[in-house]
Amino acid sequence: MGVTKTDLFTEKQNELAKVAKVFAHPARVAILEYLIQANSCINGDLVQELGLAQATISQHLRELKEIGLIKGSIEGVSVNYCIDPIRWAEVQNLFQDLFSGFPKISGCC
C-alpha cells in the first residue's frame, strides 16, 4: 500500500476529502445534529444524549474541532461547544460545489 499523495490533488479536493472523513463517523454526525438542535452544549450533555463514554465523545469533539466545524469556550470547569457558523458555511459550499457540478439530466452512463 502506498502513501496518499495529496500533492497530486488541488487544495480544494484535499480539503473536501479531509472534511468528508470527519463526517464519515456516525457519532460525529450525531454530535453535529445535537449541536444544531441545542445550539451549544458541554461534553456531559453529549455523553448523556448519545450514550457513549466521555473519552469517546472527547475524541470525536477533537476531530470536529481540528477541522474547525465546532469551537469551544471554557466556562468554569467545562467546555461549551457550538458550531462555528463561518466554517459551517465554508464546508457547506465545498459540498455544494461538488454536488452542483453534476448536471440535472435524466438518463445514466
C-alpha positions as CSV (number, residue, x, y, z in Angstrom):
1,M,0.0,0.0,0.0
2,G,1.3,3.4,-0.9
3,V,1.2,6.7,0.9
4,T,-1.5,9.2,-0.1
5,K,0.0,11.7,-2.5
6,T,-2.0,14.8,-1.5
7,D,0.2,17.0,-3.7
8,L,-1.4,15.4,-6.8
9,F,-4.7,17.0,-5.9
10,T,-6.0,20.6,-5.6
11,E,-6.2,22.3,-2.2
12,K,-10.0,22.2,-2.5
13,Q,-10.0,18.4,-3.2
14,N,-7.8,17.7,-0.2
15,E,-9.9,19.9,2.0
16,L,-13.2,18.3,0.9
17,A,-11.6,14.8,1.5
18,K,-10.5,15.8,5.0
19,V,-13.9,17.2,5.9
20,A,-15.7,14.1,4.4
21,K,-13.5,11.9,6.5
22,V,-14.7,13.7,9.7
23,F,-18.3,13.3,8.5
24,A,-17.7,9.6,7.9
25,H,-18.4,8.6,11.6
26,P,-22.0,8.4,12.8
27,A,-21.1,9.6,16.2
28,R,-19.7,12.8,14.8
29,V,-22.8,13.3,12.7
30,A,-24.9,12.7,15.8
31,I,-22.9,15.3,17.7
32,L,-23.3,17.8,14.9
33,E,-27.1,17.2,14.8
34,Y,-27.3,17.6,18.5
35,L,-25.4,20.9,18.3
36,I,-27.6,22.2,15.5
37,Q,-30.7,21.4,17.7
38,A,-29.3,22.6,21.0
39,N,-27.2,25.5,19.7
40,S,-24.4,24.6,22.3
41,C,-23.6,22.0,24.9
42,I,-21.0,20.6,27.2
43,N,-19.3,17.2,26.9
44,G,-21.5,15.8,29.6
45,D,-24.7,16.6,27.7
46,L,-23.4,14.6,24.7
47,V,-22.4,11.7,27.0
48,Q,-26.0,11.6,28.3
49,E,-27.6,12.1,24.9
50,L,-25.5,9.7,22.8
51,G,-24.7,7.1,25.5
52,L,-21.0,7.0,24.6
53,A,-18.2,7.2,27.1
54,Q,-16.8,10.7,27.9
55,A,-13.4,9.8,26.4
56,T,-15.1,8.7,23.2
57,I,-17.1,11.9,23.0
58,S,-14.0,13.9,23.7
59,Q,-12.1,12.2,20.8
60,H,-14.9,12.9,18.4
61,L,-15.2,16.5,19.6
62,R,-11.4,16.9,19.0
63,E,-11.8,15.6,15.4
64,L,-14.6,18.1,14.7
65,K,-12.7,20.9,16.3
66,E,-9.5,20.2,14.4
67,I,-11.2,20.9,11.0
68,G,-12.9,24.0,12.6
69,L,-16.5,22.8,12.4
70,I,-17.0,23.4,16.1
71,K,-15.4,25.7,18.6
72,G,-15.3,25.6,22.4
73,S,-15.3,28.2,25.1
74,I,-14.3,27.5,28.7
75,E,-17.0,28.0,31.3
76,G,-15.8,27.2,34.7
77,V,-14.5,23.6,34.7
78,S,-16.4,22.7,31.5
79,V,-16.0,23.5,27.8
80,N,-19.1,24.7,26.0
81,Y,-19.2,23.6,22.3
82,C,-21.0,25.1,19.4
83,I,-20.9,25.0,15.6
84,D,-18.7,27.7,14.1
85,P,-21.1,29.3,11.6
86,I,-18.4,30.7,9.3
87,R,-16.6,27.4,8.9
88,W,-20.0,25.6,8.6
89,A,-20.8,27.8,5.6
90,E,-17.4,27.1,4.1
91,V,-17.9,23.4,4.4
92,Q,-21.4,23.6,3.0
93,N,-20.0,25.4,0.0
94,L,-17.4,22.8,-0.5
95,F,-20.0,20.0,-0.8
96,Q,-22.4,22.2,-2.7
97,D,-19.8,23.0,-5.3
98,L,-19.2,19.2,-5.8
99,F,-22.8,18.3,-5.9
100,S,-23.9,21.1,-8.2
101,G,-21.3,20.1,-10.7
102,F,-23.5,17.1,-11.6
103,P,-25.9,18.0,-14.4
104,K,-29.6,17.5,-13.7
105,I,-30.4,15.4,-16.7
106,S,-32.3,12.2,-17.0
107,G,-30.5,9.1,-18.0
108,C,-27.4,7.4,-16.9
109,C,-24.0,6.3,-18.2
